[in-house]
Amino acid sequence: MDIVTPFQFSLVYNAFSFTFATMAAATAFFWLSRSQVAPAYRTALTISGLVTGIAAYHYFRIFESWNAAYTFKDGIVSATGFAFNDAYRYVDWLLTVPLLLVELILVMRLSRAETSSKTIRLGSAAALMIVLGYPGEIAGDIPTRALWGTLSAIPFVYIVWELFRGLGESINQQPANVQNLVRKARLLTFASWGFYPIVYMVPYAGLTGGTVTTTIQIGYTIADIVAKAGLGILIFLISVRKSEAEAGIDGFKVHAA
Ligand SMILES: *C/C=C(C)/C=C/C=C(C)/C=C/C1=C(C)CCCC1(C)C
């Protein structure tokens, strides 16, 4: 267990606590907003709330694990002997990353056949990416970390390619008032997801001890807020605009009581 400074301990402690609150609040917002969109987009909002709900639970557990790993007394941080459990994060990703892709696919409202084939392909690639990354994340040495990280990058590159090429074609079929927002959602996904492998490579930079632990935890935490709560807000805005554009088609009135 790497020993952190009192500042690093508090920084991570507060970041986890803040993220728990953010994810829980986002969950309430997405679920309570369902009635503001047409029925076709309600599942996308349900899933946005599931993603942040699952993340809220895991941030609570990560927070507890961090708190159990260290004692902070008289200005000195020491290890308690309980290891900080990074597995919560990876189990969280295993569940939430495929769901985030489903959110993006659902809001496009593609044909049934396209929706299920894209969900299966992207969902499996996402799961594979997380499973391959985990052994590297917990490895103690750089070569092992680099090996698994490189393997994990293969499905990652495939997902990014699919998002740009495959979803790109579908974006042109979207109503004019949402094309830009869908592009933004895709860009936000691309930028925030691209941040994870960069954070993963922090130990390559020669940083050591508590600095590495702190940088990785803060880095993943920021990326999680953007990728989960941030994307959910864009999905909500897209759903509202598409509901407006399609009002009447499904017999749904926007802003109906
Ligand atoms: C809500 C959580 C999200 C969106 C997590 C996304 C995670 C990634 C895109 C992780 C990617 C990784 C690589 C591409 C290589 C190194 C190992 C990972 C797992 C950090």
The ligand as an SDF file (V2000), in Angstrom:
LIG
                    3D

 20 20  0  0  0  0  0  0  0  0999 V2000
  -17.8690    5.2530  -16.7510 C   0  0  0  0  0  0  0  0  0  0  0  0
  -16.6560    4.6630  -17.1010 C   0  0  0  0  0  0  0  0  0  0  0  0
  -16.0490    4.7070  -18.3410 C   0  0  0  0  0  0  0  0  0  0  0  0
  -16.6700    5.4450  -19.4920 C   0  0  0  0  0  0  0  0  0  0  0  0
  -14.8110    4.0170  -18.4900 C   0  0  0  0  0  0  0  0  0  0  0  0
  -14.0880    3.9410  -19.6080 C   0  0  0  0  0  0  0  0  0  0  0  0
  -12.8480    3.2730  -19.5840 C   0  0  0  0  0  0  0  0  0  0  0  0
  -11.9600    3.1630  -20.6200 C   0  0  0  0  0  0  0  0  0  0  0  0
  -12.2330    3.7430  -21.9660 C   0  0  0  0  0  0  0  0  0  0  0  0
  -10.7270    2.4620  -20.3450 C   0  0  0  0  0  0  0  0  0  0  0  0
   -9.7750    2.1660  -21.2290 C   0  0  0  0  0  0  0  0  0  0  0  0
   -8.4890    1.4970  -20.9750 C   0  0  0  0  0  0  0  0  0  0  0  0
   -7.6340    1.3740  -22.0750 C   0  0  0  0  0  0  0  0  0  0  0  0
   -8.0320    1.7780  -23.4640 C   0  0  0  0  0  0  0  0  0  0  0  0
   -6.2460    0.8260  -21.9590 C   0  0  0  0  0  0  0  0  0  0  0  0
   -5.7510    0.7620  -20.5560 C   0  0  0  0  0  0  0  0  0  0  0  0
   -6.7620    0.1840  -19.6360 C   0  0  0  0  0  0  0  0  0  0  0  0
   -8.0880    0.9740  -19.5950 C   0  0  0  0  0  0  0  0  0  0  0  0
   -9.1050   -0.0290  -19.0810 C   0  0  0  0  0  0  0  0  0  0  0  0
   -7.9240    2.1150  -18.6030 C   0  0  0  0  0  0  0  0  0  0  0  0
  1  2  1  0
  2  3  2  0
  3  4  1  0
  3  5  1  0
  5  6  2  0
  6  7  1  0
  7  8  2  0
  8  9  1  0
  8 10  1  0
 10 11  2  0
 11 12  1  0
 12 13  2  0
 12 18  1  0
 13 14  1  0
 13 15  1  0
 15 16  1  0
 16 17  1  0
 17 18  1  0
 18 19  1  0
 18 20  1  0
M  END
$$$$
